[in-house]
Amino acid sequence: MEIRRARLEDAAAIAEVHVRTWQAAYEHVFGAERLAGTLAAGRAVAARFKDLARLRLDVPVGTVDDWVWKGPRPELGDWCARFGSPRLAERAAKLAARRESGNS
């Protein structure tokens, strides 16, 4: 038997062990179908986060100068209101004004 640290290519096998362990331990509580669905949904979310966290080199990102903040975009106020934080848009506008005047 070889004991080593897990590698990325081991993820599917580890997930399968995880699923079978939960099924054995909790099948009588949740039922096999519901438990399998919950675990599969969690695996899909984990895969999405893994994809988001991976460094990508094939996406154009421009230059450092392209990333300079030039103030809030016009739609920020709508988004802030939608999420219940209208003052955030006001604060961003004030910060942009201070930076324009040189008082950052």
N, C-alpha and C positions, 0 to 999 in steps of 0.2 A: 504494500500500500504506500502510495506517495502522498505526502502532506505538503501542500504549498499554498501560497496566497492565491485567492481567486483572481481570475483575469476577466477582461471584458467578454471574451468568448465563452465564459462559463455562465453568463447571466441567464440564459434560457434554461439551463439545467438546474440552476439554483432556484429560479422561479418555479419550476416544476416541483421541486422538493417542497418549496414553500406552500404551493397549492395543495399538494397531497397531505401535508402535515395539517393544514387548516381543515381540510375535508375530513380527515380522520378524527380530529379533535372536536370539531363543531358541527358536523353533519346533523347530529341529533337536535341541535338548537335551531339552525337556520334552514336545513334541508339542502340537499346536494345541488339542486339547480340554482337556487338563489345564491348560495355560496360561490359556486363556480362563476356565475355572472358578475358578482361583486369583485372577485379576484381578477377576472379578465379585464374588467373596466379599469381597475387600479393599475394593471400592467400596461394598458394603453396610455394612461396618463403618464406613467413613469417613462415610457418610451418617448412620449412627446417632450418631456422635460430633458431627457437625455439628448434628444435632437437639438433642442434650443440651447443647451449648454455647450454643445460641441463647437470648437473653434472652426470657423469656415474661412477659407482663403479664396473662394471663388465668387465672392460678392463684392461689387464695386462700392467703395465707401468714400471716395473722393480724397481730399487732402485735409490736413489739420485745419487749414483756413476755412474749409467748407463746414467745419463743425463748430465754428464760433457762434455763440448764442447771440442772436440779433433781436431778442425780445419775444414776447408771446405771439403766437399766430392768432388770427382773428377768431378762429373757432374755439380757442381755449375757454372763453367765457361760457359758451354753451356746454362744453364738457364738464367744467367745474360745477355749473348749476345742476347738471344731470346727476352728478355724484354727490350733491349736497354740500359743496364747498365753494360757494361763489366768491368768498373773500380771497381765495387762492389766486384767481385771475386778477383781482385788484392789486394784490401784492406783487405779482409778476409784472404788471404794467408799471408800478411804482419803481421796481428794481430796474426795469429797462430804461425808464426816464432818468434815474440817477446815473446809470452807466453812460447814457448819451451825454449827460452834462459833465461827466468826468468825476462824479462823486461816488464811485463804487465803494 
